[in-house]
Amino acid sequence: MARFRRCASRRSASPPRSSPQVLVLALSACALLPWGAQAGLYTQSDQVVLLTTSTVDSVLFNSSVAVVVEFYASWCGHCVSFAPLWKSLARDTREWKPAVDLAVIDCADSENWEVCTRFGVRGYPTLKFFHAYSSKESTGVLFQVPMRNLTTLRRHIINMVETYKDSWPPACPPLEPASQVEIDKFFETNSVEHLALVFEKADSYVGREVILDLLQFENIAVRRVLDTEEGLVSRFGVTDFPSCYLYYPDGHFTRLRLQMEGRTFFSYALQRLPGVVRSGKPPPLASDISPNNTEMQWKQFNRTRVYMADLESALHYSLRLELAAHPTISGGALTALKRYISILAKHFPGRRVVRNLLQAADTWLQSQEDPEISYKSLLAVLDNKAGTPEAVLPKGLQWVGCQGSKPHFRRYPCSMWTLFHVITVEALNSSISDAQDILQAFRGYVYYYFGCRECAAHFEHMAKESMNLVKKLSDAILWLWSRHNRVNNRLAGALSEDPHFPKVQWPPPELCPKCHSLELGDHAWNYREVLSFLQEYYSANRILLDYLEPETELLRRQRGHQVIPKENEEVTGDHTARAARDVHEDLEEGQVQEEPPQEDQEEHPGMEDNQELDADQFADPGEGGNDVTPDLPPWKKAAPEEAAARRPSIVGLRPREPREDIVDLDSFVNQHYKAKALRAALISQRARKALPRQHEGGELQDVGLQPMEPDQFSWGEKQRLQKRALTGKYTGLEEEEELDVRSQSIRGPWMSVLSLGFSRLDVSLCMLLYMLSSLCLLAMYHYFQLRVRHRRGKVALP
């Protein structure tokens, strides 16, 4: 009989002070809880049925499903200790729900006291089994096993299911051993694609557990065959027990070769056979992931790697879209936001410009002393309105590893989980934050800002259970991983599950064989290997940069939409503001003409969109061009200097006050050639318009014009003249250009050769230097002449 213990409820030594802020937080916590989730030690996210006085009869009586009920009292210490085991059993038997389900009822609730008394419950916790189609007079069958082990409870449930004496429940498959005659005639009465035969010994539960695990899947049937069935054993050549064989209508069979022979490995492999789908869901089609529209284009990617595009998309969505739902941020929400941004600024392993932006946002947030901030002010920082150099957060969503076969699958939730995993691994490598800083930052953001409120409530429920027990960063990595797997278990088979990306316990055996092991025939995780795998999988060195827009293009676009005030120039020390102002002043004076920017011709790497993706293939991380792992992540290496800003072409030649800017002489000379050719073409065109015209033979002919010599301009100058004529752009002052060209025509040919490539200011400077050098030489000559005369006079003295 189940043991029970009466425990007094513990009271807090120092009750919390009542304040408006505490009241608001309490109301917010209540609002987060899903409907019907306030039943003592359990919630609906624990995958158990929460019984009440009004629902107990409909669930337990005349039902096609067997139910195992735990009667407990929320004040009982033993019930509190047993609750995690019961929750684990519910997750472990989740696929059995059409045949057997788990339920709980809190007898400490005054409304349920009459029900518990009706079923003869005198101690807590008490477990009772109710057969399918039980009558209202039934009080259930008491569990007579120790409630300390998950395997014992699971196997006892199977024993109770097999004790049916009347009609077998329609949803429950046959659990008795199959005979050779049944297997030979199986395909005559069943239309399934696969028949799995689990060969085992009489005392093994593997076959029955696998049968129940596949209960909610179609196109497959599972039968257990004992080692005493010599005909089938000899036909299939079975030597190992347990082992699994696939049998087909044409008579051929094959053994299911797995890393380990056990229930979990058999069930996982059978659920992913071709054509095997969950009941009520159509099989995934390859055409579903490559629609012919512009709304979503499928990107080929490596399922064994993390993509930076997903992480940057997560940042953009969370900081620009989810936070936008909060016009003002204050109180606990502001504190949570500061912690979240601070953790991102410290540990986000992104590109240089993104990290600079996160650090600028963190600095701005930490400097805010007001109890309330507006989202518009934060958005200005995220958009870098202050002009922080080399800082930008890309806009837009670019899902790669987190893309779904349909627009409503995966995407943002997947990217947030990935971001959390990457941050925890980076924190362990850097060792500048503790485990609670990381996890509490995630918890605060999900609690206040995550858009799916039921998801936020589930995460908060998991955090309350055990997050405060995490002390080390390595434990934080494992805690987040185990909770992610719990969410996958809860959502497997739900409408939100992508058929191309089924929610499984991760990592699967084919991705990390060493992470899995068997203990007494049951699956067990090798936590040391899991931690090692997570550190490598989410390491910054393995994050791929495919499908990302180049940093130079991001900065160029940001500068194009950014207005930098003059008063910020001296404070920030940014030379970009001064250069932009100088160019603007030159344009106003008619002396500078900016060159049009060239379009970026770089394309994003990636495979063709119409290539078919095999949903069941996992690429080897050591193969493929995308899997070359550098010593350091690309964004942590010394970034190349950004291409120098395009200098303006100088057309006007009026002297200006000297500036500290460094001028590119090569660019200056090239632009001077263009200016000379443009002047000659402009004067020739003006001369044509000034000369009289005569009409001869119905055609207009120019009179008094001499044909232009073919060698007057070089081929490059002719091409530049044609481009200028097409654009219709003319620069410089027309009067000065006419005088300059006329003066050139007066000069001799030698003067033209000497002045080729030099402006009048350059020639004047050269002449001035020539005169100064001549005067210097003349002074040196007179000095030495006087010196010689003086020495001759001394020698002539007696």
KEDRENBA-447779 format. One record per residue (C-alpha): x, y, z; residue in three letters. Coordinates in steps of 0.05 Angstrom, whole numbers, padded with zeros to 5 digits, always signed. Layout:
REM KEDRENBA-447779
XYZAla;...
//
This chain:
REM KEDRENBA-447779
+00000+00000+00000Met;+00023+00069-00015Ala;+00055+00103+00044Arg;+00034+00172+00065Phe;+00058+00225+00114Arg;+00023+00283+00146Arg;+00064+00347+00141Cys;+00049+00415+00171Ala;+00050+00472+00123Ser;+00113+00515+00129Arg;+00104+00589+00140Arg;+00152+00642+00118Ser;+00194+00671+00174Ala;+00188+00741+00146Ser;+00127+00753+00104Pro;+00137+00800+00045Pro;+00116+00871+00054Arg;+00053+00892+00018Ser;+00064+00947-00032Ser;+00031+00969-00097Pro;+00089+00942-00137Gln;+00084+00873-00104Val;+00009+00873-00118Leu;+00021+00889-00191Val;+00072+00834-00198Leu;+00025+00784-00165Ala;-00031+00803-00212Leu;+00016+00797-00271Ser;+00037+00727-00249Ala;-00036+00706-00243Cys;-00050+00733-00312Ala;+00007+00691-00340Leu;-00021+00625-00315Leu;-00061+00587-00368Pro;-00134+00571-00358Trp;-00146+00517-00306Gly;-00072+00513-00285Ala;-00081+00532-00212Gln;-00090+00461-00185Ala;-00039+00454-00129Gly;+00026+00420-00149Leu;+00009+00410-00223Tyr;-00009+00451-00283Thr;-00035+00435-00352Gln;+00035+00440-00380Ser;+00053+00378-00340Asp;+00011+00336-00389Gln;-00035+00309-00335Val;-00110+00316-00330Val;-00130+00363-00273Leu;-00192+00333-00242Leu;-00245+00373-00205Thr;-00313+00357-00175Thr;-00347+00374-00239Ser;-00302+00334-00286Thr;-00285+00272-00247Val;-00345+00231-00271Asp;-00337+00247-00345Ser;-00262+00229-00343Val;-00263+00165-00302Leu;-00329+00132-00320Phe;-00353+00102-00385Asn;-00291+00127-00421Ser;-00253+00091-00476Ser;-00187+00108-00443Val;-00159+00078-00380Ala;-00138+00130-00327Val;-00088+00127-00271Val;-00105+00179-00217Val;-00061+00208-00163Glu;-00098+00232-00102Phe;-00053+00280-00065Tyr;-00054+00338-00016Ala;-00014+00400-00034Ser;+00009+00409+00038Trp;+00039+00338+00041Cys;+00114+00337+00037Gly;+00116+00267+00008His;+00068+00290-00046Cys;+00114+00348-00063Val;+00172+00300-00070Ser;+00132+00251-00112Phe;+00105+00305-00160Ala;+00169+00308-00204Pro;+00167+00233-00213Leu;+00093+00235-00233Trp;+00107+00291-00283Lys;+00165+00251-00313Ser;+00119+00191-00320Leu;+00068+00235-00356Ala;+00121+00259-00405Arg;+00148+00189-00415Asp;+00080+00159-00431Thr;+00054+00218-00471Arg;+00045+00175-00534Glu;+00001+00126-00495Trp;-00056+00175-00484Lys;-00106+00142-00531Pro;-00100+00079-00488Ala;-00082+00104-00418Val;-00077+00173-00388Asp;-00053+00204-00322Leu;-00095+00249-00278Ala;-00088+00285-00211Val;-00136+00314-00159Ile;-00118+00358-00100Asp;-00154+00332-00039Cys;-00130+00391+00002Ala;-00178+00434-00037Asp;-00243+00438+00002Ser;-00283+00430-00062Glu;-00251+00363-00076Asn;-00254+00334-00006Trp;-00320+00299-00019Glu;-00293+00266-00082Val;-00232+00239-00047Cys;-00275+00211+00009Thr;-00321+00179-00041Arg;-00263+00139-00071Phe;-00238+00117-00002Gly;-00174+00157-00001Val;-00144+00161+00068Arg;-00072+00177+00056Gly;-00030+00216+00007Tyr;-00007+00205-00046Pro;-00053+00148-00068Thr;-00052+00119-00139Leu;-00113+00084-00168Lys;-00124+00052-00236Phe;-00191+00060-00272Phe;-00204+00012-00330His;-00236+00036-00393Ala;-00312+00036-00391Tyr;-00312+00035-00315Ser;-00380+00042-00282Ser;-00398+00097-00233Lys;-00396+00047-00176Glu;-00322+00033-00188Ser;-00272+00062-00138Thr;-00210+00042-00178Gly;-00156-00009-00168Val;-00103+00010-00117Leu;-00030+00009-00139Phe;+00010-00042-00098Gln;+00080-00022-00120Val;+00133+00025-00091Pro;+00127+00095-00119Met;+00201+00108-00124Arg;+00221+00087-00195Asn;+00196+00110-00263Leu;+00208+00042-00295Thr;+00168+00006-00241Thr;+00108+00052-00248Leu;+00109+00048-00324Arg;+00111-00028-00325Arg;+00057-00033-00272His;+00011+00009-00316Ile;+00022-00041-00372Ile;+00006-00098-00325Asn;-00059-00063-00305Met;-00078-00051-00378Val;-00069-00125-00393Glu;-00118-00145-00338Thr;-00179-00128-00380Tyr;-00231-00184-00374Lys;-00287-00154-00416Asp;-00282-00121-00484Ser;-00213-00095-00503Trp;-00210-00019-00509Pro;-00215+00000-00583Pro;-00157+00050-00581Ala;-00109+00002-00548Cys;-00070-00044-00594Pro;-00059-00117-00578Pro;-00003-00127-00528Leu;+00000-00203-00527Glu;+00055-00240-00566Pro;+00042-00253-00640Ala;+00044-00322-00671Ser;+00073-00345-00737Gln;+00003-00355-00767Val;-00017-00283-00749Glu;+00046-00255-00780Ile;+00037-00295-00844Asp;-00034-00269-00854Lys;-00022-00199-00826Phe;-00021-00161-00893Phe;-00086-00196-00916Glu;-00126-00157-00863Thr;-00082-00096-00852Asn;-00061-00041-00901Ser;+00002-00011-00872Val;+00069+00003-00904Glu;+00112-00024-00848His;+00106-00082-00799Leu;+00157-00079-00743Ala;+00170-00144-00704Leu;+00204-00137-00636Val;+00236-00203-00616Phe;+00245-00208-00541Glu;+00242-00254-00482Lys;+00179-00267-00441Ala;+00199-00222-00383Asp;+00216-00162-00428Ser;+00172-00101-00432Tyr;+00207-00070-00492Val;+00158-00096-00544Gly;+00096-00072-00507Arg;+00127-00004-00493Glu;+00145+00005-00567Val;+00074-00015-00587Ile;+00045+00039-00542Leu;+00097+00089-00565Asp;+00074+00080-00638Leu;+00001+00083-00619Leu;-00010+00152-00649Gln;+00025+00138-00715Phe;-00004+00113-00780Glu;+00024+00068-00836Asn;+00061+00025-00786Ile;+00043-00033-00740Ala;+00085-00063-00684Val;+00080-00134-00657Arg;+00121-00170-00606Arg;+00148-00240-00618Val;+00177-00282-00562Leu;+00240-00323-00568Asp;+00198-00386-00560Thr;+00167-00375-00629Glu;+00219-00418-00663Glu;+00189-00414-00733Gly;+00195-00338-00738Leu;+00261-00337-00700Val;+00293-00385-00749Ser;+00262-00352-00811Arg;+00290-00283-00792Phe;+00354-00311-00764Gly;+00345-00276-00697Val;+00403-00283-00648Thr;+00396-00221-00604Asp;+00340-00206-00557Phe;+00312-00154-00559Pro;+00319-00137-00633Ser;+00273-00105-00685Cys;+00260-00128-00756Tyr;+00219-00095-00812Leu;+00174-00143-00850Tyr;+00140-00125-00917Tyr;+00083-00154-00958Pro;+00129-00183-01011Asp;+00162-00227-00959Gly;+00229-00193-00952His;+00253-00166-00885Phe;+00311-00126-00857Thr;+00339-00115-00788Arg;+00334-00046-00757Leu;+00407-00032-00743Arg;+00413+00016-00685Leu;+00467+00041-00638Gln;+00433+00007-00579Met;+00376-00043-00575Glu;+00325-00011-00529Gly;+00256+00018-00526Arg;+00274+00091-00539Thr;+00318+00075-00598Phe;+00267+00029-00630Phe;+00211+00080-00622Ser;+00252+00138-00649Tyr;+00274+00100-00711Ala;+00205+00071-00726Leu;+00170+00139-00720Gln;+00216+00167-00773Arg;+00208+00114-00826Leu;+00185+00138-00894Pro;+00110+00146-00897Gly;+00100+00141-00822Val;+00062+00202-00798Val;+00024+00221-00736Arg;-00050+00206-00737Ser;-00092+00263-00765Gly;-00034+00296-00801Lys;-00020+00289-00876Pro;+00049+00266-00897Pro;+00098+00324-00911Pro;+00108+00339-00984Leu;+00172+00365-01015Ala;+00133+00418-01052Ser;+00109+00447-00986Asp;+00178+00476-00972Ile;+00189+00509-01039Ser;+00127+00550-01057Pro;+00128+00590-01121Asn;+00115+00657-01090Asn;+00155+00716-01065Thr;+00128+00711-00994Glu;+00177+00658-00974Met;+00236+00627-01011Gln;+00266+00563-00985Trp;+00340+00567-00968Lys;+00382+00505-00968Gln;+00420+00498-00903Phe;+00459+00449-00859Asn;+00417+00421-00803Arg;+00478+00408-00760Thr;+00500+00481-00756Arg;+00476+00546-00727Val;+00467+00607-00772Tyr;+00482+00678-00753Met;+00423+00701-00795Ala;+00376+00668-00746Asp;+00409+00701-00686Leu;+00407+00771-00717Glu;+00335+00760-00738Ser;+00319+00741-00666Ala;+00350+00806-00642Leu;+00312+00847-00693His;+00245+00815-00676Tyr;+00253+00818-00601Ser;+00282+00889-00597Leu;+00244+00923-00653Arg;+00178+00885-00657Leu;+00162+00854-00590Glu;+00187+00913-00549Leu;+00146+00960-00594Ala;+00083+00934-00559Ala;+00107+00971-00496His;+00105+01047-00509Pro;+00132+01060-00440Thr;+00176+01013-00399Ile;+00183+01019-00324Ser;+00190+00980-00260Gly;+00206+00906-00265Gly;+00200+00907-00340Ala;+00254+00960-00345Leu;+00300+00921-00298Thr;+00289+00858-00340Ala;+00304+00896-00404Leu;+00369+00924-00376Lys;+00392+00854-00354Arg;+00373+00825-00422Tyr;+00410+00878-00462Ile;+00470+00874-00415Ser;+00476+00798-00425Ile;+00471+00807-00501Leu;+00524+00861-00501Ala;+00571+00816-00462Lys;+00561+00749-00495His;+00529+00757-00563Phe;+00581+00725-00611Pro;+00559+00766-00671Gly;+00592+00810-00721Arg;+00632+00871-00700Arg;+00580+00923-00720Val;+00524+00886-00684Val;+00564+00878-00620Arg;+00582+00952-00622Asn;+00508+00970-00627Leu;+00489+00924-00569Leu;+00544+00955-00526Gln;+00519+01025-00544Ala;+00448+01005-00525Ala;+00472+00975-00460Asp;+00511+01038-00442Thr;+00451+01081-00457Trp;+00404+01038-00416Leu;+00450+01035-00356Gln;+00457+01111-00357Ser;+00381+01121-00353Gln;+00364+01140-00281Glu;+00291+01155-00293Asp;+00242+01102-00269Pro;+00209+01101-00337Glu;+00234+01105-00409Ile;+00197+01108-00475Ser;+00206+01057-00529Tyr;+00217+01111-00580Lys;+00280+01134-00545Ser;+00305+01062-00543Leu;+00288+01053-00616Leu;+00330+01114-00633Ala;+00389+01081-00600Val;+00376+01015-00636Leu;+00373+01053-00702Asp;+00438+01089-00683Asn;+00410+01159-00690Lys;+00468+01185-00648Ala;+00518+01164-00701Gly;+00559+01114-00662Thr;+00615+01093-00709Pro;+00614+01022-00738Glu;+00549+01002-00703Ala;+00486+00975-00735Val;+00432+00925-00720Leu;+00406+00895-00786Pro;+00333+00904-00801Lys;+00289+00851-00830Gly;+00280+00776-00818Leu;+00325+00725-00852Gln;+00308+00656-00826Trp;+00356+00600-00848Val;+00366+00545-00798Gly;+00300+00564-00764Cys;+00258+00570-00827Gln;+00195+00528-00830Gly;+00160+00491-00886Ser;+00103+00540-00877Lys;+00104+00613-00854Pro;+00071+00596-00787His;+00122+00542-00768Phe;+00185+00551-00726Arg;+00220+00618-00742Arg;+00221+00665-00682Tyr;+00211+00615-00625Pro;+00265+00571-00655Cys;+00313+00630-00662Ser;+00302+00652-00590Met;+00317+00582-00564Trp;+00380+00581-00607Thr;+00400+00650-00582Leu;+00392+00628-00509Phe;+00434+00566-00521His;+00489+00605-00556Val;+00491+00658-00501Ile;+00499+00606-00446Thr;+00556+00571-00483Val;+00591+00638-00495Glu;+00583+00657-00422Ala;+00617+00592-00402Leu;+00675+00606-00449Asn;+00683+00678-00426Ser;+00670+00667-00351Ser;+00650+00740-00339Ile;+00579+00725-00316Ser;+00549+00675-00268Asp;+00495+00625-00283Ala;+00439+00663-00249Gln;+00454+00727-00287Asp;+00445+00690-00353Ile;+00383+00650-00335Leu;+00348+00706-00298Gln;+00359+00753-00357Ala;+00324+00703-00403Phe;+00269+00691-00352Arg;+00255+00766-00344Gly;+00251+00778-00419Tyr;+00204+00719-00430Val;+00161+00738-00371Tyr;+00150+00811-00391Tyr;+00158+00814-00467Tyr;+00151+00746-00502Phe;+00089+00751-00546Gly;+00061+00681-00533Cys;+00034+00690-00463Arg;+00018+00617-00452Glu;+00089+00599-00473Cys;+00115+00652-00424Ala;+00072+00620-00369Ala;+00101+00551-00384His;+00172+00578-00383Phe;+00158+00615-00317Glu;+00131+00551-00287His;+00194+00513-00306Met;+00237+00569-00278Ala;+00201+00568-00212Lys;+00213+00494-00205Glu;+00289+00492-00207Ser;+00322+00553-00238Met;+00345+00579-00171Asn;+00382+00513-00158Leu;+00430+00525-00216Val;+00498+00548-00191Lys;+00548+00537-00247Lys;+00547+00558-00320Leu;+00555+00486-00342Ser;+00493+00469-00303Asp;+00457+00529-00335Ala;+00472+00500-00404Ile;+00443+00432-00384Leu;+00383+00464-00349Trp;+00364+00503-00412Leu;+00375+00441-00455Trp;+00331+00397-00411Ser;+00275+00449-00409Arg;+00278+00456-00485His;+00269+00381-00491Asn;+00211+00384-00443Arg;+00178+00436-00487Val;+00191+00391-00548Asn;+00158+00333-00513Asn;+00097+00375-00495Arg;+00088+00404-00565Leu;+00102+00340-00604Ala;+00041+00325-00646Gly;+00010+00394-00635Ala;-00015+00437-00691Leu;+00046+00481-00685Ser;+00094+00423-00701Glu;+00126+00428-00769Asp;+00120+00360-00804Pro;+00188+00370-00836His;+00219+00385-00768Phe;+00186+00339-00716Pro;+00198+00356-00644Lys;+00243+00302-00616Val;+00288+00295-00556Gln;+00350+00330-00578Trp;+00404+00314-00597Pro;+00381+00251-00633Pro;+00424+00189-00634Pro;+00450+00200-00704Glu;+00476+00269-00685Leu;+00507+00251-00619Cys;+00512+00175-00608Pro;+00552+00183-00544Lys;+00499+00226-00512Cys;+00453+00165-00505His;+00460+00103-00462Ser;+00420+00047-00432Leu;+00411+00035-00357Glu;+00373-00028-00337Leu;+00341-00029-00406Gly;+00317+00043-00403Asp;+00344+00103-00441His;+00390+00149-00402Ala;+00428+00212-00420Trp;+00503+00216-00414Asn;+00505+00287-00386Tyr;+00579+00295-00393Arg;+00575+00279-00467Glu;+00513+00322-00475Val;+00550+00382-00445Leu;+00609+00370-00490Ser;+00564+00366-00551Phe;+00526+00430-00533Leu;+00591+00468-00523Gln;+00615+00448-00592Glu;+00549+00454-00628Tyr;+00534+00525-00603Tyr;+00606+00548-00605Ser;+00619+00614-00640Ala;+00671+00580-00683Asn;+00618+00538-00717Arg;+00565+00592-00731Ile;+00556+00601-00806Leu;+00551+00670-00839Leu;+00512+00648-00900Asp;+00456+00693-00927Tyr;+00481+00754-00888Leu;+00485+00823-00917Glu;+00557+00851-00916Pro;+00576+00899-00861Glu;+00597+00952-00910Thr;+00529+00952-00943Glu;+00494+00957-00875Leu;+00537+01016-00855Leu;+00527+01050-00922Arg;+00452+01044-00918Arg;+00451+01069-00846Gln;+00494+01130-00864Arg;+00448+01145-00922Gly;+00389+01153-00875His;+00427+01184-00817Gln;+00432+01259-00801Val;+00492+01276-00758Ile;+00486+01342-00719Pro;+00546+01390-00718Lys;+00546+01396-00643Glu;+00561+01322-00636Asn;+00623+01326-00678Glu;+00672+01350-00625Glu;+00641+01307-00571Val;+00644+01241-00608Thr;+00707+01255-00646Gly;+00676+01226-00708Asp;+00711+01252-00771His;+00653+01228-00814Thr;+00610+01287-00792Ala;+00664+01337-00810Arg;+00677+01306-00878Ala;+00603+01305-00894Ala;+00596+01379-00875Arg;+00656+01398-00918Asp;+00628+01364-00979Val;+00561+01398-00967His;+00596+01466-00964Glu;+00634+01451-01028Asp;+00571+01433-01064Leu;+00539+01499-01043Glu;+00600+01537-01071Glu;+00597+01499-01137Gly;+00667+01470-01129Gln;+00654+01396-01112Val;+00615+01344-01148Gln;+00603+01277-01115Glu;+00612+01213-01155Glu;+00551+01169-01156Pro;+00560+01108-01111Pro;+00568+01041-01146Gln;+00518+00987-01130Glu;+00542+00928-01090Asp;+00547+00868-01136Gln;+00561+00816-01082Glu;+00510+00760-01077Glu;+00494+00719-01016His;+00523+00650-01016Pro;+00476+00591-01015Gly;+00448+00534-01055Met;+00393+00537-01106Glu;+00323+00546-01077Asp;+00292+00491-01118Asn;+00338+00436-01091Gln;+00298+00384-01052Glu;+00312+00377-00978Leu;+00315+00309-00946Asp;+00282+00318-00879Ala;+00314+00256-00849Asp;+00387+00268-00869Gln;+00437+00299-00823Phe;+00501+00321-00857Ala;+00568+00304-00828Asp;+00597+00366-00793Pro;+00665+00348-00819Gly;+00646+00349-00892Glu;+00623+00402-00941Gly;+00647+00471-00959Gly;+00604+00504-00907Asn;+00633+00463-00850Asp;+00705+00487-00851Val;+00717+00510-00780Thr;+00768+00567-00772Pro;+00810+00577-00710Asp;+00771+00639-00693Leu;+00701+00661-00714Pro;+00702+00707-00774Pro;+00672+00765-00736Trp;+00724+00760-00680Lys;+00783+00765-00728Lys;+00813+00833-00746Ala;+00762+00863-00793Ala;+00790+00894-00857Pro;+00788+00969-00861Glu;+00727+00995-00895Glu;+00739+01022-00965Ala;+00757+01096-00963Ala;+00700+01144-00977Ala;+00697+01167-01049Arg;+00731+01235-01052Arg;+00697+01291-01091Pro;+00724+01313-01158Ser;+00753+01383-01158Ile;+00731+01425-01217Val;+00734+01497-01195Gly;+00806+01521-01184Leu;+00797+01580-01137Arg;+00846+01576-01079Pro;+00815+01560-01012Arg;+00840+01562-00941Glu;+00882+01500-00925Pro;+00848+01444-00887Arg;+00872+01385-00847Glu;+00840+01335-00893Asp;+00886+01288-00931Ile;+00876+01293-01006Val;+00888+01234-01052Asp;+00935+01263-01106Leu;+00922+01207-01155Asp;+00847+01219-01151Ser;+00860+01293-01157Phe;+00900+01286-01222Val;+00848+01238-01252Asn;+00792+01287-01238Gln;+00833+01343-01267His;+00838+01306-01334Tyr;+00763+01299-01334Lys;+00754+01373-01320Ala;+00799+01394-01378Lys;+00763+01350-01427Ala;+00697+01376-01403Leu;+00718+01448-01411Arg;+00740+01437-01483Ala;+00675+01403-01501Ala;+00634+01458-01467Leu;+00670+01514-01504Ile;+00664+01478-01570Ser;+00589+01470-01559Gln;+00580+01543-01540Arg;+00620+01565-01601Ala;+00574+01523-01646Arg;+00513+01557-01618Lys;+00543+01627-01628Ala;+00561+01619-01701Leu;+00510+01635-01756Pro;+00476+01579-01794Arg;+00454+01573-01866Gln;+00400+01530-01895His;+00426+01493-01956Glu;+00387+01437-01990Gly;+00337+01432-01934Gly;+00391+01416-01884Glu;+00425+01457-01830Leu;+00500+01465-01837Gln;+00548+01500-01790Asp;+00587+01557-01822Val;+00656+01578-01801Gly;+00671+01517-01758Leu;+00735+01479-01767Gln;+00731+01404-01760Pro;+00759+01376-01696Met;+00824+01338-01704Glu;+00814+01264-01690Pro;+00874+01262-01645Asp;+00856+01323-01605Gln;+00828+01279-01548Phe;+00849+01211-01526Ser;+00802+01152-01529Trp;+00789+01155-01454Gly;+00773+01229-01457Glu;+00724+01217-01514Lys;+00688+01164-01473Gln;+00684+01210-01413Arg;+00657+01266-01457Leu;+00603+01220-01484Gln;+00582+01200-01414Lys;+00579+01273-01392Arg;+00538+01291-01453Ala;+00488+01235-01438Leu;+00479+01255-01365Thr;+00474+01329-01382Gly;+00514+01349-01320Lys;+00561+01409-01324Tyr;+00603+01434-01267Thr;+00647+01494-01254Gly;+00638+01567-01270Leu;+00628+01580-01344Glu;+00663+01647-01348Glu;+00726+01621-01315Glu;+00726+01560-01360Glu;+00722+01603-01423Glu;+00780+01647-01400Leu;+00820+01585-01381Asp;+00809+01552-01449Val;+00826+01616-01487Arg;+00889+01625-01447Ser;+00908+01554-01464Gln;+00899+01568-01538Ser;+00947+01628-01532Ile;+01001+01586-01500Arg;+01052+01552-01542Gly;+01056+01477-01551Pro;+01113+01471-01503Trp;+01074+01508-01449Met;+01016+01461-01460Ser;+01061+01401-01451Val;+01093+01429-01388Leu;+01026+01447-01357Ser;+00993+01381-01374Leu;+00959+01355-01312Gly;+00971+01417-01270Phe;+00926+01475-01251Ser;+00944+01548-01252Arg;+00954+01546-01177Leu;+01004+01489-01185Asp;+01043+01527-01239Val;+01044+01589-01196Ser;+01071+01550-01137Leu;+01124+01518-01181Cys;+01146+01586-01207Met;+01149+01613-01136Leu;+01191+01555-01113Leu;+01236+01564-01173Tyr;+01247+01637-01157Met;+01261+01623-01084Leu;+01311+01569-01101Ser;+01345+01617-01150Ser;+01350+01671-01097Leu;+01378+01620-01049Cys;+01432+01598-01098Leu;+01449+01671-01113Leu;+01456+01686-01039Ala;+01501+01625-01029Met;+01545+01647-01088Tyr;+01556+01717-01059His;+01570+01689-00991Tyr;+01625+01642-01015Phe;+01654+01697-01060Gln;+01661+01745-01000Leu;+01690+01688-00959Arg;+01745+01674-01010Val;+01764+01749-01014Arg;+01769+01753-00938His;+01816+01693-00935Arg;+01861+01721-00991Arg;+01868+01785-00952Gly;+01893+01748-00890Lys;+01946+01709-00930Val;+01975+01774-00960Ala;+01992+01803-00891Leu;+02066+01798-00869Pro;
//
